[in-house]
Amino acid sequence: MTDRPSPGRRLLALLTGLVAVAALLAAGASWVTLSRPFDPPQLSALTVAASANRPAMPRYPGAITVLTYHGVSDEDTAAGTVSRATFAEHLAALAAAGYRTVKLADVRDALAGRAGTLPDRPLLLTFDDGSLTTWTTVDPVLRAYGFTGVAFLTTGRVVAPGTPSTFLSTRQIRDLAESGRWEFGSHTDALHDWVPVAGDIQPALTNQILVAGRPETLAEWRRRVSADLERSQDFFQRVLGERATAFSYPYGEAGRLSNSIEISRELPVLLERAGFSLAFTGENVPSGHVNALGGSTSRWLLPRIGVRRSTSTASLLTMIRRSIPTVPPRDLTTAPWLAAEGRCAVRPSRLRVSVDGHGAGECRLDEVNTSQWRDYDLTLAVDGLRPGVSAVVAVRDGGGAGHRGAVEVLVGRRQITVRQQVGDSAATRLVTRDLRSGAHVRLTVEVRGDRITVLPAGAPPITATFDNRLHEGGVVFSLTGPAGTSVGYDAPVLTPIT
């Protein structure tokens, strides 16, 4: 007679069987998950209401504001990755301010002086690197606002459909292109990296790197970069059926910091030879001044305002506001002025500058973009001159134009001096002429190209040629003298010469 298993043993066998079945089901589910192609869906567009209390944004004919983002994600907290909420707030504010996106063809037209069809506040949105979030997160928000974008791809990082990656796949790129919202450009194929150079590490694109322990020659650099650009163009031809026309410099670096002075001159030649006609800089948050692009902008150095995780909507709008050129006012006393040193008092038709305890006073334009102030005449009267006091009228001042320096006219009771200050260099005298005047002198300052002419009333003209790097800029009124001294600048009138 066969012994029947006890109830306890039967229960144990049943539980063991159930565990085995559960393990098989879990294994099957894991196999399905792992074998399924990686294909993340697009997220729902996160939109927010724009603040109704923001000041109106300026306009300037033919000026296009360009922004650059990288990733948009709540999981990635890198400095260059913007949160979903911040990105949504940025776009809501831009749309509410009247910005409308444009395409690369509009940029070419603006650079050629054909900006008649641009919206009042044109905006180019660019996205560097080819992050997967361009597909999952950014595109739904662009669609919600009717915006378009340009994605600059590091083409060597693009993956095949279904491949797990933080970068876009070829299928996603094709889908984005077919939406009509997206254009694409190159961010190199495999040169978006820091590599060893002699005694340092630097961006691979714009430096002569180490080859077998020695610096590569310029010819080797040309071959290396040309081959990379061609691989990137082959990618666009294969995936989208056409070569790219726009390029974005990795790290925003176009060769200014290169270990070879020839590279910044030669890189545009290689880009054009590879089929590119536009190249964008500035992928980082600007530490200084960034201009909107326009007719006078170099097509190989197109500026962009970089956006990072820390960029609030208020600071973004401030950077955009500062990037828009200001139309020169005829009556300069109607412009916004601030006291950079000493005291600055403004009333109708007169600015008065007073010296503080440090022996200087200065009236400077307050957040006025003077990047389009090139050739102009400035007429005014200087009042309050006395021995030991020099009134200083600066033209082509780069404080609002993106360069450092100015051409200065120093007016005293006995002489006029014209000098220039470029970059971080000390001021250098260009010309000095005797002047016999009292406390009051009228003068006209004419600026044309790299030439300045000073016309004091009742005295011969004074002319000088200055450094052509001082190619645009505004006006500054200042003086040097004992503490408590003040000088008036009466009826300052600016007349642009077109």
C-alpha positions as CSV (number, residue, x, y, z in Angstrom):
1,M,0.0,0.0,0.0
2,T,1.4,3.4,-1.0
3,D,1.6,6.0,1.6
4,R,-0.4,9.2,0.8
5,P,1.5,12.5,1.3
6,S,0.5,14.4,4.3
7,P,-1.5,17.6,4.0
8,G,1.6,19.6,4.9
9,R,3.7,18.0,2.1
10,R,0.9,18.6,-0.4
11,L,0.7,22.3,0.6
12,L,4.5,22.6,0.2
13,A,4.4,21.1,-3.3
14,L,1.7,23.4,-4.3
15,L,3.6,26.5,-3.1
16,T,6.7,25.3,-4.8
17,G,4.8,24.9,-8.1
18,L,3.3,28.4,-7.8
19,V,6.7,29.9,-7.2
20,A,8.1,28.2,-10.3
21,V,5.2,29.4,-12.4
22,A,5.7,33.0,-11.1
23,A,9.4,32.8,-11.9
24,L,8.6,31.7,-15.4
25,L,6.1,34.5,-15.9
26,A,8.6,37.1,-14.6
27,A,11.4,35.7,-16.8
28,G,9.0,35.9,-19.8
29,A,8.1,39.5,-19.0
30,S,11.7,40.4,-18.6
31,W,12.5,38.8,-22.0
32,V,9.7,40.8,-23.6
33,T,10.9,44.0,-22.0
34,L,14.5,43.5,-23.0
35,S,13.8,42.4,-26.5
36,R,11.3,45.2,-27.3
37,P,13.0,48.0,-29.3
38,F,13.7,51.1,-27.3
39,D,11.1,53.6,-28.5
40,P,10.1,56.2,-25.8
41,P,6.9,58.1,-26.6
42,Q,6.6,61.8,-26.7
43,L,5.5,63.3,-23.4
44,S,2.4,65.5,-23.1
45,A,3.3,69.2,-23.7
46,L,3.8,70.9,-20.4
47,T,2.4,74.5,-20.8
48,V,2.0,77.3,-18.3
49,A,0.3,80.6,-18.3
50,A,2.6,83.6,-19.1
51,S,2.9,86.4,-16.6
52,A,0.9,89.5,-17.7
53,N,3.1,91.9,-15.9
54,R,6.3,91.7,-18.0
55,P,7.5,94.9,-19.8
56,A,7.1,95.1,-23.6
57,M,10.1,93.7,-25.6
58,P,11.9,96.0,-28.0
59,R,11.9,95.6,-31.8
60,Y,14.5,96.4,-34.4
61,P,14.1,95.8,-38.2
62,G,16.1,92.8,-39.4
63,A,17.4,91.7,-36.0
64,I,16.8,88.0,-35.1
65,T,17.2,86.8,-31.6
66,V,18.8,83.3,-31.4
67,L,18.6,81.0,-28.3
68,T,20.3,77.7,-27.8
69,Y,19.2,74.9,-25.5
70,H,20.6,71.5,-24.9
71,G,18.5,68.9,-23.0
72,V,15.1,69.5,-21.4
73,S,14.5,67.0,-18.5
74,D,13.6,66.7,-14.9
75,E,15.8,63.7,-14.3
76,D,19.0,65.1,-15.7
77,T,20.2,67.9,-13.4
78,A,23.3,68.9,-15.4
79,A,23.9,72.6,-15.6
80,G,23.1,72.7,-19.4
81,T,19.8,70.8,-19.0
82,V,16.7,72.9,-18.5
83,S,13.7,71.5,-16.4
84,R,10.4,70.9,-18.2
85,A,8.7,73.6,-16.2
86,T,11.4,76.2,-16.9
87,F,11.3,75.4,-20.6
88,A,7.5,75.6,-20.7
89,E,7.7,79.0,-18.9
90,H,10.3,80.3,-21.3
91,L,8.2,79.5,-24.3
92,A,5.0,80.8,-22.8
93,A,6.7,84.1,-22.0
94,L,8.2,84.4,-25.5
95,A,4.9,83.7,-27.2
96,A,3.1,86.2,-24.9
97,A,5.8,88.8,-25.8
98,G,5.0,88.5,-29.5
99,Y,7.9,86.4,-30.6
100,R,7.5,84.2,-33.6
101,T,10.0,81.6,-34.8
102,V,11.8,81.8,-38.1
103,K,13.9,79.3,-40.1
104,L,17.4,79.2,-41.5
105,A,16.3,80.6,-44.8
106,D,15.1,83.7,-42.9
107,V,18.5,84.0,-41.3
108,R,20.2,84.0,-44.7
109,D,17.8,86.6,-46.0
110,A,18.4,88.8,-42.9
111,L,22.2,88.5,-43.4
112,A,21.8,89.5,-47.0
113,G,19.7,92.5,-46.1
114,R,16.4,91.0,-47.2
115,A,14.5,91.1,-43.9
116,G,11.2,92.5,-45.2
117,T,9.2,89.3,-44.5
118,L,10.3,88.8,-40.9
119,P,7.8,89.0,-38.1
120,D,8.1,91.9,-35.7
121,R,9.9,89.9,-33.1
122,P,11.7,87.1,-34.9
123,L,13.2,84.2,-32.9
124,L,15.4,81.3,-33.9
125,L,15.3,78.4,-31.4
126,T,18.3,76.0,-31.6
127,F,19.0,72.8,-29.7
128,D,22.6,71.4,-29.6
129,D,23.9,67.8,-29.3
130,G,20.8,65.8,-30.5
131,S,19.5,64.9,-27.1
132,L,16.7,62.3,-27.0
133,T,14.6,65.0,-25.1
134,T,14.4,66.9,-28.4
135,W,11.9,64.1,-29.4
136,T,10.3,63.2,-26.1
137,T,9.9,66.7,-24.5
138,V,10.8,69.6,-26.7
139,D,8.8,68.8,-29.9
140,P,5.4,68.6,-28.1
141,V,5.9,72.0,-26.6
142,L,7.0,73.5,-29.9
143,R,3.9,72.0,-31.4
144,A,1.7,73.5,-28.7
145,Y,3.0,77.1,-29.4
146,G,3.3,76.8,-33.2
147,F,7.1,77.2,-32.9
148,T,9.9,75.7,-35.0
149,G,13.4,74.7,-34.1
150,V,16.8,73.8,-35.4
151,A,18.6,70.7,-34.0
152,F,22.4,70.6,-34.3
153,L,23.3,66.9,-34.2
154,T,26.6,65.4,-33.2
155,T,26.0,62.8,-35.9
156,G,28.4,60.2,-34.6
157,R,26.2,59.8,-31.5
158,V,22.9,59.2,-33.4
159,V,21.7,55.6,-33.0
160,A,19.7,53.1,-35.0
161,P,16.0,52.8,-34.2
162,G,15.2,50.8,-31.1
163,T,18.7,51.3,-29.6
164,P,18.7,52.5,-25.9
165,S,20.4,55.9,-25.9
166,T,20.2,59.4,-24.5
167,F,20.6,60.6,-28.1
168,L,18.1,60.7,-31.0
169,S,17.7,57.8,-33.4
170,T,17.5,58.0,-37.1
171,R,13.8,57.2,-37.1
172,Q,13.1,60.0,-34.6
173,I,15.1,62.5,-36.7
174,R,13.1,61.5,-39.8
175,D,9.8,61.9,-37.9
176,L,10.8,65.3,-36.6
177,A,11.8,66.4,-40.1
178,E,8.5,65.2,-41.5
179,S,6.6,67.3,-39.0
180,G,7.8,70.5,-40.7
181,R,8.7,72.0,-37.4
182,W,12.4,71.0,-37.5
183,E,15.5,71.7,-39.5
184,F,18.9,70.1,-38.8
185,G,22.5,71.1,-38.8
186,S,25.8,69.6,-37.8
187,H,27.6,69.8,-34.5
188,T,30.4,67.7,-36.0
189,D,30.4,64.0,-36.3
190,A,32.9,63.0,-33.6
191,L,34.7,66.2,-32.6
192,H,32.4,67.4,-29.8
193,D,35.0,66.4,-27.2
194,W,37.9,67.6,-25.1
195,V,41.2,66.0,-26.1
196,P,44.9,66.3,-25.1
197,V,46.9,69.1,-26.7
198,A,50.4,70.2,-25.8
199,G,50.3,70.8,-22.0
200,D,46.5,70.9,-21.7
201,I,43.1,69.5,-22.9
202,Q,41.1,71.6,-25.4
203,P,38.2,71.2,-27.8
204,A,39.0,68.8,-30.6
205,L,37.7,70.9,-33.4
206,T,39.6,74.1,-32.9
207,N,43.0,72.9,-31.7
208,Q,46.0,71.1,-33.1
209,I,45.9,67.9,-31.0
210,L,48.6,65.4,-30.0
211,V,49.4,62.7,-32.5
212,A,51.7,60.0,-31.3
213,G,52.9,62.3,-28.6
214,R,53.6,65.3,-30.8
215,P,51.4,68.3,-31.9
216,E,49.7,67.6,-35.3
217,T,50.7,69.9,-38.1
218,L,48.2,72.4,-39.6
219,A,47.9,70.1,-42.7
220,E,47.0,67.2,-40.4
221,W,44.4,69.3,-38.6
222,R,42.9,70.2,-42.0
223,R,42.6,66.6,-43.0
224,R,41.2,65.5,-39.7
225,V,38.5,68.2,-39.6
226,S,37.6,67.9,-43.2
227,A,37.1,64.2,-42.8
228,D,34.9,64.7,-39.8
229,L,32.8,67.3,-41.6
230,E,32.4,65.0,-44.6
231,R,31.2,62.1,-42.4
232,S,28.7,64.4,-40.8
233,Q,27.4,65.5,-44.3
234,D,27.2,61.9,-45.4
235,F,25.0,61.2,-42.5
236,F,22.5,63.9,-43.4
237,Q,22.5,62.8,-47.0
238,R,21.8,59.2,-46.0
239,V,19.2,60.0,-43.4
240,L,17.4,63.1,-44.7
241,G,18.3,63.0,-48.4
242,E,20.2,66.3,-48.3
243,R,23.3,67.8,-46.9
244,A,23.1,70.3,-44.0
245,T,23.8,74.0,-44.6
246,A,24.1,75.1,-40.9
247,F,26.8,74.3,-38.4
248,S,27.2,74.8,-34.6
249,Y,30.6,75.0,-33.1
250,P,31.1,72.6,-30.2
251,Y,31.3,74.5,-26.9
252,G,30.5,77.6,-28.9
253,E,34.2,77.9,-29.7
254,A,35.1,79.0,-33.2
255,G,38.8,79.2,-32.7
256,R,39.2,82.3,-30.7
257,L,40.9,80.3,-27.9
258,S,42.8,77.9,-30.2
259,N,46.4,76.9,-29.8
260,S,46.9,78.0,-33.4
261,I,46.3,81.5,-34.7
262,E,45.6,80.1,-38.2
263,I,42.6,77.9,-37.2
264,S,40.1,80.7,-36.7
265,R,40.8,81.9,-40.2
266,E,40.9,78.5,-41.8
267,L,37.9,76.9,-40.2
268,P,35.3,78.9,-42.2
269,V,37.1,77.8,-45.4
270,L,36.7,74.1,-44.4
271,L,33.1,74.6,-43.4
272,E,32.3,76.3,-46.7
273,R,34.1,73.6,-48.7
274,A,32.0,71.0,-46.8
275,G,28.8,72.7,-47.9
276,F,27.9,74.8,-44.9
277,S,26.9,78.5,-45.3
278,L,26.0,79.4,-41.7
279,A,27.9,78.7,-38.4
280,F,26.7,79.5,-34.9
281,T,28.7,80.3,-31.8
282,G,27.7,80.9,-28.2
283,E,26.2,77.7,-26.7
284,N,27.1,78.8,-23.1
285,V,25.4,81.4,-21.0
286,P,26.9,84.7,-22.0
287,S,29.3,86.4,-19.5
288,G,29.0,89.6,-21.4
289,H,27.1,91.1,-24.3
290,V,25.4,89.1,-27.0
291,N,23.8,90.8,-30.0
292,A,20.9,89.7,-32.1
293,L,22.1,88.8,-35.6
294,G,21.4,91.1,-38.5
295,G,22.8,92.4,-41.8
296,S,26.3,93.2,-40.5
297,T,26.8,89.9,-38.7
298,S,29.4,87.5,-40.0
299,R,27.8,84.3,-41.2
300,W,30.6,82.3,-39.7
301,L,30.1,83.8,-36.2
302,L,26.4,84.0,-35.6
303,P,25.7,84.8,-32.0
304,R,23.3,82.9,-29.7
305,I,22.1,83.4,-26.2
306,G,22.8,80.2,-24.2
307,V,20.2,78.9,-21.8
308,R,21.1,76.8,-18.8
309,R,19.2,75.2,-15.9
310,S,19.7,78.4,-13.8
311,T,18.3,80.7,-16.4
312,S,15.0,82.1,-15.1
313,T,12.4,83.5,-17.4
314,A,13.1,87.1,-16.1
315,S,16.9,86.7,-16.8
316,L,16.2,85.2,-20.2
317,L,14.0,88.2,-21.2
318,T,16.6,90.6,-19.9
319,M,19.3,89.0,-22.0
320,I,17.0,89.1,-25.0
321,R,16.2,92.8,-24.4
322,R,19.8,93.7,-24.2
323,S,20.6,91.9,-27.4
324,I,18.1,94.0,-29.5
325,P,19.7,97.1,-31.2
326,T,18.4,100.4,-30.0
327,V,17.6,103.1,-32.6
328,P,19.8,106.1,-31.8
329,P,17.7,109.0,-30.3
330,R,18.3,112.4,-31.8
331,D,18.2,114.1,-28.4
332,L,20.5,112.1,-26.2
333,T,19.0,113.4,-23.0
334,T,16.0,111.3,-23.8
335,A,18.0,108.1,-23.5
336,P,18.4,106.2,-20.2
337,W,21.6,107.3,-18.4
338,L,23.3,106.1,-15.2
339,A,26.2,107.3,-13.1
340,A,29.1,104.8,-13.6
341,E,31.2,107.1,-11.5
342,G,30.5,110.3,-9.6
343,R,27.0,111.8,-10.2
344,C,25.0,112.0,-13.4
345,A,22.1,114.4,-13.6
346,V,19.8,114.5,-16.6
347,R,17.2,117.1,-17.5
348,P,15.8,118.3,-20.8
349,S,18.6,119.2,-23.2
350,R,21.4,118.8,-20.6
351,L,23.5,116.2,-18.9
352,R,25.6,117.3,-15.9
353,V,28.5,115.1,-14.7
354,S,30.0,115.6,-11.3
355,V,33.3,114.3,-9.9
356,D,33.3,112.1,-6.8
357,G,36.1,111.7,-4.3
358,H,38.1,109.5,-6.7
359,G,38.6,112.4,-9.2
360,A,36.2,111.1,-12.0
361,G,32.6,111.2,-13.0
362,E,30.9,109.4,-15.8
363,C,27.4,109.3,-17.5
364,R,26.9,106.0,-19.3
365,L,23.9,104.7,-21.3
366,D,21.9,102.2,-19.3
367,E,21.3,98.9,-21.0
368,V,21.2,100.4,-24.5
369,N,22.3,98.2,-27.3
370,T,24.5,100.3,-29.5
371,S,25.7,97.6,-31.9
372,Q,24.1,99.5,-34.9
373,W,25.6,102.9,-34.0
374,R,28.3,103.2,-36.5
375,D,28.7,106.4,-38.5
376,Y,27.2,109.5,-36.9
377,D,27.6,113.2,-36.0
378,L,27.5,114.4,-32.4
379,T,26.9,118.1,-31.7
380,L,27.0,119.6,-28.2
381,A,28.3,122.4,-26.0
382,V,30.6,121.7,-23.1
383,D,30.1,124.1,-20.2
384,G,32.0,124.5,-16.9
385,L,35.6,124.1,-18.1
386,R,38.4,125.4,-15.9
387,P,42.1,124.7,-15.3
388,G,42.7,121.2,-14.2
389,V,39.4,119.9,-15.6
390,S,39.0,117.8,-18.7
391,A,35.6,117.0,-20.2
392,V,35.7,113.6,-22.1
393,V,33.3,112.8,-24.9
394,A,33.7,109.1,-26.0
395,V,32.3,107.8,-29.3
396,R,32.2,104.2,-30.6
397,D,32.1,103.1,-27.0
398,G,31.8,99.3,-26.9
399,G,29.9,99.0,-23.6
400,G,26.6,98.4,-25.4
401,A,28.1,96.8,-28.6
402,G,30.0,93.8,-27.4
403,H,33.6,95.1,-27.5
404,R,35.8,97.0,-25.0
405,G,37.2,100.3,-26.0
406,A,36.3,103.7,-27.4
407,V,37.6,106.8,-29.2
408,E,37.8,109.7,-26.7
409,V,37.9,113.4,-27.2
410,L,39.4,115.2,-24.2
411,V,38.4,118.9,-24.1
412,G,40.3,121.3,-21.8
413,R,40.6,125.1,-21.8
414,R,43.9,125.1,-23.6
415,Q,43.8,122.0,-25.8
416,I,41.9,119.1,-27.3
417,T,43.3,115.6,-27.4
418,V,41.9,112.6,-29.3
419,R,42.9,109.2,-28.0
420,Q,41.8,105.6,-28.4
421,Q,41.4,102.7,-26.0
422,V,41.1,99.1,-27.4
423,G,40.4,96.0,-25.4
424,D,42.4,95.8,-22.2
425,S,45.2,98.0,-23.5
426,A,46.0,101.4,-22.1
427,A,44.7,104.5,-23.9
428,T,47.0,105.9,-26.6
429,R,47.0,109.4,-27.9
430,L,46.2,110.0,-31.5
431,V,46.5,113.8,-31.8
432,T,46.6,116.9,-29.7
433,R,45.8,120.5,-30.8
434,D,45.9,123.8,-28.9
435,L,42.6,125.4,-28.1
436,R,41.9,128.8,-26.8
437,S,38.5,128.8,-25.1
438,G,36.8,129.9,-22.0
439,A,34.6,127.9,-19.8
440,H,32.2,127.1,-22.7
441,V,33.0,125.4,-26.1
442,R,30.7,124.1,-28.8
443,L,31.9,121.3,-31.0
444,T,30.9,118.6,-33.5
445,V,32.3,115.1,-33.5
446,E,32.0,113.2,-36.8
447,V,32.7,109.5,-37.0
448,R,33.1,107.8,-40.4
449,G,34.5,104.3,-40.7
450,D,37.9,104.4,-38.9
451,R,38.2,108.2,-39.0
452,I,37.2,110.8,-36.5
453,T,36.9,114.6,-37.1
454,V,36.5,117.0,-34.3
455,L,35.2,120.5,-35.2
456,P,35.5,123.0,-32.3
457,A,33.6,126.2,-33.0
458,G,36.0,128.9,-34.3
459,A,39.0,126.5,-34.6
460,P,40.4,124.3,-37.4
461,P,39.2,120.7,-37.8
462,I,41.1,118.0,-35.9
463,T,41.3,114.6,-37.7
464,A,42.6,111.2,-36.7
465,T,42.5,107.5,-37.8
466,F,41.7,104.9,-35.1
467,D,41.8,101.1,-34.7
468,N,39.1,99.5,-37.0
469,R,38.2,97.1,-34.1
470,L,36.2,100.1,-32.8
471,H,33.7,99.6,-35.5
472,E,30.5,100.5,-33.6
473,G,29.4,101.8,-30.3
474,G,27.6,104.5,-28.4
475,V,28.5,107.7,-26.5
476,V,29.8,108.3,-23.0
477,F,30.1,111.7,-21.2
478,S,32.7,111.9,-18.4
479,L,35.3,114.2,-16.9
480,T,38.4,114.3,-14.7
481,G,39.2,116.9,-12.1
482,P,39.1,117.8,-8.4
483,A,36.3,116.4,-6.2
484,G,33.1,118.5,-6.5
485,T,33.9,119.6,-10.1
486,S,31.0,119.4,-12.5
487,V,30.6,119.9,-16.3
488,G,27.5,120.3,-18.3
489,Y,27.0,118.7,-21.7
490,D,24.3,120.9,-23.4
491,A,22.0,120.0,-26.2
492,P,23.7,116.7,-27.2
493,V,22.3,115.8,-30.6
494,L,23.2,112.5,-32.4
495,T,22.6,112.3,-36.2
496,P,23.1,108.9,-37.8
497,I,24.8,108.8,-41.2
498,T,23.4,106.1,-43.5
